[in-house]
């Protein structure tokens, strides 16, 4: 299955894959990033054997998007993004949503025990 098809038709599966990975770790890192006037908090996972990055981002204007970055066979990097709908946002644990909001509001990343999210 091509990455474009995954993003367009199976974003929920990518979100689940990311959340299982992130919440399976002992600690979670939510980073703050920006480009030009846009600011966001981000939680990511990397699959190095597939040259793949999957990220959830919460932007300052309060919309979530799913980011997928990958290298093709010619080692060219590609980025795909997709704004999440309400059903997809509901997959994200409320605790993680709150922490991502705090990170983007404070413009400072956080590292915390994943157990905090599992309890919410």
Secondary structure as UniProt FT lines:
FT   HELIX           3..9
FT   HELIX           11..24
FT   STRAND          27..35
FT   TURN            36..37
FT   STRAND          38..47
FT   HELIX           48..50
FT   STRAND          52..59
FT   TURN            60..61
FT   STRAND          64..71
FT   TURN            73..74
FT   STRAND          77..83
FT   HELIX           86..89
FT   TURN            90..91
FT   HELIX           94..106
FT   STRAND          110..113
FT   HELIX           115..119
//
